[in-house]
Amino acid sequence: MTAQIRILVVDDNEPTRLLIARILTQELPVEVTLAGGADEAERQMRQTRFDIILLDLLMPDASGFDVLEWLRGERSPNRSTPVLVVSVLDDPESIERCRRLGASVHIVKPILRETLAAAVREHLPVHLQQAAGNADRSDPGAR
């Protein structure tokens, strides 16, 4: 049985959340949880241990910077979970701030399928990397 990779996608834009979820489910053996904002994301992160968190920076209720700061300071099951920032912000200050707050990588929108899938694979825990690699080769027509 293939291990399920648990991913949380946090973005206030529903079409973007759905696009990311579709790319991930087509590329990897994943279980995707969607959150439309910081409050919903924090609830999910308190309840479930994720393997990867994908996080937008520009959201109305609280920024992705706020979520990162909360996550790294909180005693949640996701305190050390890799966070992949997916944002339109590409200025050096924002990228550096994300890095300082503990983000693993910064992906600039618009989202490219290959970039997103490769970043997720690269930041998976070691015990899940083989499952992700095998899924990539299991159905060459899935792309």
N, C-alpha and C positions, 0 to 999 in steps of 0.2 A: 504494500500500500504506500502510495506517495504521500510524503508529508505535506500538509497544507501550510502555506505561508500566510500569516495574518498581517494584513496591511490596513492602516488607517489613513484615509484621504481626507484632509481638512482644507476646504475651499468654500467660500461663500457663493461662488458662481456654480449653479447646478449643472449647466452643460459641461463645464470644465471637470467637475467631479465625475460625471458620467463618462466623459471621454477618457479620463485617467483610469477609471475602473474597467472600461472596455479594453483598453490597451493591455492592462495588467492581466486580466482574465484570459485574453487571447495569447499572451506570451508566457505566462507562468502558472503553476498550480497554486493559485491564491484564493484566499477568502478575504474580500474587501469590505471594510466597514466605512461608511460615509458620514462625515460631519460637516454641517453647513456653517459652523462658526466656532469660536473659541470655547464658549460655554459647553456646547455639545461635545467638543473634542475633549475637554477636561473630564467630563462625565465618563466618556468612553475609556479614556486613559486610566481612570481610577478603577474601572471594572474589568478591563481586559488587558492581557499582556500581548502586545503587538511585536512583530519581528522588524517592521519598518513603519515609519510615520512619514507621509508626504504632506507638507505644510505650505500653504499660501501665506504671504506676508501681509497683504492688504485686505483686511476684513473689517466690517463695520463695528462689531461689538468689542473686539480687542485685536491687536495686530498679531501676526505670526511671531514677531519679536517677543511680545508678552507671553505667548504660549510657550515659546522656547525657554524663557526665563522661569516661568512657573514650573515647567516640566523638569528642568535640571535641578531646581531647588526643592521639589516635592518628593515625598517618600512614596511615589507611585510605582507600580510594577514596570513602568516604562522609563524610569529615570535614565537608564543607560541605552535605551533603544535608539538605533540610528535614525536621525531625522534628515530627510532630503527636502530641502526648501525648493518649491516650484513657484516662481514668481516672475512678474514683469520687471521687477526692480533688478537692474543689472549694474548699478553704480558701485564703485569700489568700496564706499563706506558701508553700504547695506550688506554687501558680501562679507566684508570683514566683521561686521557686527554679528552676522549669523554665525560665522566661524567661532567668534569669541563666546557666543551663547551656547555653543555645542552642536551646531548643525554639521552633518557629515559632508554634505555636498550642496551646491546651489545650481539648480537647473533653471535656465531662463525660458520663459514662455515666448513664443508658441512652443508647445510640447512636440518633440519628435519621438516617434515610437521607439526607434533604436536607442536613442539617448536615455529615455526613461527606463526601458527594460534593462539596459546595461548597468545603469546606476543602481537599480534595485538589486540586481544579481550581485554586483560588487560589494554591496553593504549588508548582504544577508549573513546571519550567523553561519559559521562553518558547517554545522550539521545540516543546514538547509540548502547550501550551495549546490550540492550534487543533484538534489531534486529539481532545482531551478534549471540547471544545465541540461538534465535529461529531458525536461519538458520542452526545452528549446529545440531539441532534435526529434521529438516524438512525432510531430506532425508538421512537416515542411510546408504544407499547403495552408497552414493556419494564418500566415502573414498576408 
